[in-house]
Amino acid sequence: MSSIRAIVVDPDVPGRLAIKEVAAPQAGPSEALVKVEAISLNRGEVLGAMYFDAGWRPGWDLAGTVIKQAANGTGPKAGSRVVGMIAAGSWAEQVAVPTDLMAELPDNVTFSQAASLPVAGFTALCALEKGGFLLNKRVLITGSTGGVGLFAHQLARLSGAYVVGTARQSRHEALVREAGANEVIVGDDLAPAQAYGPYHLVIESLGGKALATALSLLAPGGICVTIGWSAAAEATIDVMNLVRTGRTTLYGLNGGTELVSSTRSEDLARLVQLVASQKLNTYIEVEASWHDIGEIAQRLLQRQFTGKAVLHLA
């Protein structure tokens, strides 16, 4: 059986991630075989790598070139430049990608830009869609300097919303404003955001006290979409305030379960076209070789950079 190289969990190396030989992928009838050129890191998969058993293969996002079209004739043909995602194991030289989880790339979109899009871009897009028609509506976004947050700000402004963002450090305020925020709350306390509310939509990624505060800032009929818990997994909620406000919703967004109600390839194509038309910036803060995976993963966990990190397989 032929083999390829892939990033796998190895508890015995610094950072728990190493490049090793694995079995080459076998594409199913509706999967294209893709030569991977670039990958991007997301906090969820990196956290998983810190706890999962030896041999587990992380990775969701990828961009590359189709080696072999899907056997059922769907999807891009061999030689096409594509972006895609899979449930796990995209950090590899070759990957079998379902054709409904990939999209072709215009010539003016680089592999680096494309690799940064799938998970972070799709999450931002899904969260904003929960808010419905956003023209002249107020949107609050926490975790604004991360990959999802920076995409969410840009997409919210493109939707015509009035956007309030957050920055833990004042030096990141300019970045959040550049991404589309009309106002920026600096520091860990979300309470000052009340001055610009109430909010029709809140995209919340911190959890804990931030989530509790965000719920108190909703307008009647507003929705808070929670996408993570980077600060704390538990929150104490003021139910009385929630009931008094009326018709508010707390929605837990999980990218995997959203697949059943969304065609990911269409969403990827929409995001790619926005990048191609220079309406969406990918905010790639770190680019490196995949041989540096251990170091870059640790830097991501320690919040040493904003935006996205992309690794090249060359």
Secondary structure as GFF3:
##gff-version 3
##sequence-region A 1 314
A	DSSP	beta_strand	3	9	.	.	.	ID=ss1
A	DSSP	three_ten_helix	14	16	.	.	.	ID=ss2
A	DSSP	beta_strand	17	23	.	.	.	ID=ss3
A	DSSP	beta_strand	31	40	.	.	.	ID=ss4
A	DSSP	alpha_helix	43	49	.	.	.	ID=ss5
A	DSSP	beta_strand	61	68	.	.	.	ID=ss6
A	DSSP	beta_strand	81	85	.	.	.	ID=ss7
A	DSSP	beta_strand	94	98	.	.	.	ID=ss8
A	DSSP	three_ten_helix	99	101	.	.	.	ID=ss9
A	DSSP	beta_strand	102	104	.	.	.	ID=ss10
A	DSSP	alpha_helix	111	115	.	.	.	ID=ss11
A	DSSP	alpha_helix	118	129	.	.	.	ID=ss12
A	DSSP	beta_strand	138	141	.	.	.	ID=ss13
A	DSSP	alpha_helix	147	158	.	.	.	ID=ss14
A	DSSP	beta_strand	162	167	.	.	.	ID=ss15
A	DSSP	three_ten_helix	170	172	.	.	.	ID=ss16
A	DSSP	alpha_helix	173	179	.	.	.	ID=ss17
A	DSSP	beta_strand	183	186	.	.	.	ID=ss18
A	DSSP	three_ten_helix	191	196	.	.	.	ID=ss19
A	DSSP	beta_strand	199	204	.	.	.	ID=ss20
A	DSSP	alpha_helix	208	216	.	.	.	ID=ss21
A	DSSP	beta_strand	218	226	.	.	.	ID=ss22
A	DSSP	alpha_helix	239	245	.	.	.	ID=ss23
A	DSSP	beta_strand	249	252	.	.	.	ID=ss24
A	DSSP	alpha_helix	255	258	.	.	.	ID=ss25
A	DSSP	three_ten_helix	259	261	.	.	.	ID=ss26
A	DSSP	alpha_helix	264	276	.	.	.	ID=ss27
A	DSSP	beta_strand	284	289	.	.	.	ID=ss28
A	DSSP	three_ten_helix	290	292	.	.	.	ID=ss29
A	DSSP	alpha_helix	293	301	.	.	.	ID=ss30
A	DSSP	beta_strand	308	312	.	.	.	ID=ss31
###
